[in-house]
């Protein structure tokens, strides 16, 4: 066993001279090598097959040959059991190798799943703020638009952000965006959804029972953003404007169109003095208005920090 020079078959006579009988011999051999095949040679036994099987099993590795027997009979049994033993060892080696390969494949699958999860998370996260990005916002907006139930979509843009960037630098501007994102997420809470759409612009989804309710909620967000802040030692007065689109309860609204209309309302808020909330109405969509300074129209993805 130590040298792996193992025997395929052991022939044991049950009746032996005084000392160790065949049953005890079979028990000790089986304890030493669980895979060896044992052939009990017997003409008469003091033990029943069940008694021998209890100590020398399992049954598929325990056989009997009755006396008297021919040499050819023993040779045939030894040859057949040896072939079977070698086949069992080869099969066990194959199974062991397969088990190792399965473990490797399962580990690779776990790594791929983790990498995929990380990739999806990165693809849906804004690297500056850690908030959901435009892609994630469109996905959630699409889900809201497909199902029945009214909701509001708001687009919030920081006021005079370009001035902060130009006078105090991009590091201060980036930190201001992070601070404002935190304020919005705290104000909206778990019942809503906040994403950074790009530049200094944020998208917000929230439940609203009516247009008045939506405007009231957005006014609270704008007031929260209107705060005196210290950003890397620089005093900055935060401010934001908001356009909001109330989506009816029947569902089926095109999410891109919802964003376009909220952006038109935001343009109107910027045009009317900033720091205000404007609810979209159809008159805003009659003529494509000239965007206010610092905005490029209905596609917010081109604005940068």
N, C-alpha and C positions, 0 to 999 in steps of 0.2 A: 504494500500500500504506500509506503514512504517513497519508494522509487517509481511509483505508478506502473509497476510491472504486475498488474492484477490478473487474477484468474477469471476466466469466463464461467466455468462450471466447477462445482465440487460434488463428487459422488461420496455419499456417507452411508455406511452400513449402520442400521439402527442398533443391532445387537453387537456389542463389542466386549472385549475382555473387561474384567472388573476395573473400575476407575471412572472414566468419563464415558457415558453412554452416547449413543448417536444423537439423541435429542439435545443434550447439553453441548455436544460438539457443534450441531447446527446452530444453536443459539449464539455460541461464541463467534462462529464464523460470520453469522449475519450481523452481529454487533460490530465486528471489525470492518465488514464490507457490505453495505446495504444493497449494492447492485449485483452481487454475485448470484448466480442461479444454482440452486441446490437440488440435487437428485437424491432422494432417499431410496436406498437399496434395501429391500426387505422381503423376507419370506414369512416371517412371523415377528410381530412387534409387541412389546409390552405397553406401547403407547398408541392411542388412536391418531388418525391423521389430523383431527381437530386440535389435539394436544400439541402435536408437532408444529402445526401451522401457527399456533399462538406464540411460539418462541422463535420460529424460523421463517415466518411469512415475510413479505406479502404473498398471497396465493399465486400471483402471476409469475413469481420467481421460485416456486416450490413445486417439484415434480416427484413422481414415484416410478420405480421400476421393480418388478417382482422377480424373485428368484424362482426357479432357475432362469437364466437369460443367456443369450448367445452373444459372442463378442461383437458381431455385426450390429446387434441391437444397441449395444452401448456406444459403438462408434457413430452410428446414425444419430443417436440422441445428442452425443457430445458435439458432433459437427453442426447439427441444426441449432442447438442452443448457443454455440459459439458465434455462428452467423448472426443470430438474433441479438446477442450481446454487443457485437461490434456495431450493428445497425442502431441499437439503442444509444450507444455512446456517440455515434455520429449525429444522431437526431438531437441528443442532449446538447452537443456542442453547437449545432446549428441554432437550436432554440436560445442558447445563451448568447450567441452572437447576435441573433435577431432581437433579443431583449435589450442588449446594449445599443443596437441601432435604433430601436424604438425609443429608448430613453434619449438618445441624441436628437432624434427627430422631434420628440416632444419638447425638448429644451429649445431647439431651433424654432419650433412653432410658438413657444412662449416668448422667445426673444422677438420674433417677427410681430406677434400681437402687441408686445410692449412698444416696439418701434412704430408700428402703425398707429397705436394709440397716441404716442408722443407726436407723430407727424400730424395727425388729425387735430390734436390740441394746439400745436404750433400754427397750423394752417388757419385755425379759427380764433387765434389770440393776437391782440395787438402787442407788439414787442415793447412799446414804450410804457404802456399803462398796465399790461396784463389783463385788460378787459377784453370781452369779445370784440372781434373786428367786424368790418363791413360784410364779409362773407357769412359769418355767423349770424349777423343781424338779418340779412336777407333770408336765411334759412328759417329763423324763428318767425320773421314777419310772414313768410309764405305759409307756415303752419297756422298762424293766427287767421290769415286771410281765407284759408280754405274751410275752416270750421265756423259754424254759426256762433253768433255772439258779438256784441258791439265791443270795440276797443279803440284806443287812441294811439296814434303814432306821432311823436314829437321829434323835431329836429332842432337841436340847440347849438348855437354858434357863439364862441366867446367874442365879446366886444373889444375892439382896439388891441387885438392880440398881435397884429403885425407890428404895432408900435412897441410892444414889449420886446418882441424878437429883435427889432432893429436897434433899439436903444440899450437893452440890457443883455442881449445875446441869446443864443439858442438854448444854452443850458438852463437859463432861467425860464425861457419859454416852455421847454420840455417839462420842467418841474411844475410850472403853473398848470399845464395840461393834466399832469398826474393828480395834482391837488383837486382840480375841478372834477375830474373823473371820480375821485373818491367821494366828493360831496354829492354828486349826482347819484351814485350807487347807494350811498347811505340814505338819501332822501327817498329814492324809489323803493328800496327794500326788496324783499323776496317776491313780492306780488307783481313786480315789473321786470323789465329787461333793459339794460343800458349797454351800449356798445360805442366804441370810438370808430366813427366812419372814415376818418382821415383828417389830417391837419388839426384844426381846433374845433372840429365839429363832432357832435355826438348824436346818436339816435336813441330814442326811448320808446318802449312799448309799455302801455299800462292799461289796466281796466278802467273804463269810464262809463257811467250810466247815460250820460248825455253830453252834448257839446259844452254846455256850461260847466259841467263837472270836469271835463277834460281841460278847459281853460283854467279853472281854479287850481287844478293839480299842477299845471305847467307854471302858473304864476308863483306857486310855492317853490318850484325848482329854481326859477329865475331869482327869487328873493334869496334863496340859499346861496346862489352863486355870487350875489352882490354882497361881498364881504371884504373887509380890510385884511390883507394877507401879508405875511413876511416870507419872501421867497429868496433863499440864500442871502438874507440880510437886506433885501430890497423891499421897501413898502410898496405894495401893489393893491389897487382896489379892483377886485374881480367884478366882472359884469358879463351878462350873457343875454342874447335875444333868442326867441323861440317861435317856431312855426308849428302848428299842430293840425293834424288831419283826423277828423272823427270818422271812423269806419263803421258802417251800418251793421246791423245784427244778422243780415241775410247771408253773409259770407260770399266767397267767390270773387272778391276784389283782387285785381292784379297788383301784386306787391310792389312792382317797379313804379306803377302809376301812383300808388299810395305814397311812396317816397318822393316822387316828383311833385305831388301836390303839397306835401309837407314842406318841401324845399321852396315852393312858390310862396307859401305862407311865411316862411322864414325870411325870404327876400323882402316881403312886405313889412315885416317887423323891423328889419334893418333900415328900410327906407323911411319908416315913420319915427325914427329917433333912437332906436336901439334900447336895450333893457326892457323890452315889452314882449307880450305874447300876442300872436295873431292867429286866429282860426281860419283855416282855408274856406273860401267860398268860391262859387263858380266864376265870379267876376274876375278873379285873379288869373283864370285860365283862358280868358277871352283873347288877350293880347300878350304875347311873350314879353314880359317887362324887361327893361334894362336892369341888370343886377346892380345892387349898390356897390360902392367901392370896397375892394377886398374880397368880393365874391365873384365866382365865374359862372353863375347860373345854376341849372338844375342837376348838375353832376358834381357832387361833393368830393368825389374820389380824387380830383385833380388838385385840391387844395392841400398844401403841405404846411408842416409846422416850421 
